[in-house]
Structures are given as C-alpha cells and as structure tokens.
Amino acid sequence: MQSLRGCTGSLKTMLIDFECSGGYAGLQLAYHADTDELPEKVRDELLSLVKDSGVFDMKPDRLSRQQAAYPDAMNYRLSLSEGGREISLLLDDAAVPESLRPLLSRLQDLAQGEGT
C-alpha cells in the first residue's frame, strides 16, 4: 500500500476516539489514537478507511441513533479530528452507513488488540 504521505504531500495528524458497546455479550471497547504515534501500516490503513468512508462529509444529525433498533444492537461513538476538521457521531447498528462499516470494523479490531 502506498503511504498517504506521498499522495497528499503533507500528512496531518488525525486524532481518533472510538468506543463501542452492546451486543449479546454487553461488549465495551475503546480505541484512542493519534495517527502520528501509530505504526506506518496501521496509520495508512486507518487514514485510507477514513477517506473511503467519506465520514467528514456526513451529517451527524441525519445519522443519529435509532430508538431501540433491536435489543442487542451495537452502539458506536466516533470522533475524528484532523487539522481544522472535526466530526463526532453517535450511532447504533441500524444507523451506520455502509461506507462507514469497514472503518468501524477495523477500529473495533484495534480496540480488541487485533492487528496492531
């Protein structure tokens, strides 16, 4: 995978705050990172997933959590900050756009200590 440094010229630090909870087992996970402190492979993968998801173009008020979509739904909190851009989302499984699912899945893996 080509480094995003080469693609964008200069790479900005991105702060990632992710939490998920719920599911059948009452899972509670968190992952907090500064992309400047991550291994290059993980950093590039996350930045690519963020870009591909279009998360900074999403309207948080249109993605709000659904009223009890189903009893064991996963709930997600995602906050991203890069340069002057910031977004915070609070969603459950029913409200997650397809384009955001790969990013949430990877962050959940990282929160579980997989693939660091």
N, C-alpha and C positions, 0 to 999 in steps of 0.2 A: 504494500500500500504506500502510495506517495505521501510524504509528510505534507500537512496542510500549510506548513511554513512556506514551502515552495509555491503553493497555489495562491496564497493570499498576500505574499510579500512580507508582512509583519503579522505575527500572531499575538492576539490579545489574550490576556488572562481571562479565563471563564471560571466563575465560582458556581459550583453545583451543590444544591441542597435537595436531597431526595429522602422521602420517607414513605413507607407503605405499611399498611396494617389490614388485618381482616383475614378473610378466607376461612376454610374449615378449621384450621388449627389456631386461629387467632394470632397469626403471624404479625410480628412487629420488627421492621427492619429500617435501618437508616444508612445513608451514604452521603458523606460530605467531602467535597474535594475542590482543590484549586488546581486547574489544569497544568499550571507551571510546575507543580510538585509531583505529577504523575509520570510513570514510565512513558516513553515516547509512543509505544504501540497503543497503550490504553488511551492516552491523550488524543492521539489522532483518530482512534475509533470513536470515542465519545464526541469529538468535535464534528466528525462526519455524520454521526447519527443525529446530532442536534440540527445540523444544516439540512439533512434529508427530511427531518420531521417537519420543518417549517414552523417550529414552536414559537419563534419570535413574531410570527405573523398571525398567530392565533388570538382570538378574542376571549379572554378568561371568563367574561360574563356569559358567553354562549356555551361554555364547557362546564358549567357548574355541576356539582354532584347531583345526581338524581335522588329523589325521595325514595329511600329503601328499595333500590332496584331489585335486589334479592338478598336473602338473609346473610349469606356468606360472601358478599361482594368484597373485593379488594378496594381499599381506599388509598389514593396516592396524593402526595403533596410534593410538588416540584417547583423549585425556584432556581432560576438561572440569571446570572449577571455577567455581562461582558461589555467592557467599555461603558458607554452610556445607555446600553440596552439592558432592560430587566423585565422579567416576567415571573409571575407566581401563579400556579394552577393548583386547584384542589378538585380532584376528580374521583369517581369510582369507575369500576369496570365498564358500566353501561355508557359512560360519557367520554371514554377515551377514543379519540380519532385513530383510525388505522395507521396513519402516518406517524403517530407518536408511540405506538406499541413496541417497535424494536428498541427505542431508546429506554422506555420504562423497563422492558425485559432485561436489557443489559445492566441498567442501574440496579435492578433487583439482584442480579447475579453478583455484581460487585459488592452489594450490601451483605450478601451471604458469604463473601470471601472467595468467590469463584472467579478465576481468570484475571487476577491482579498481576 
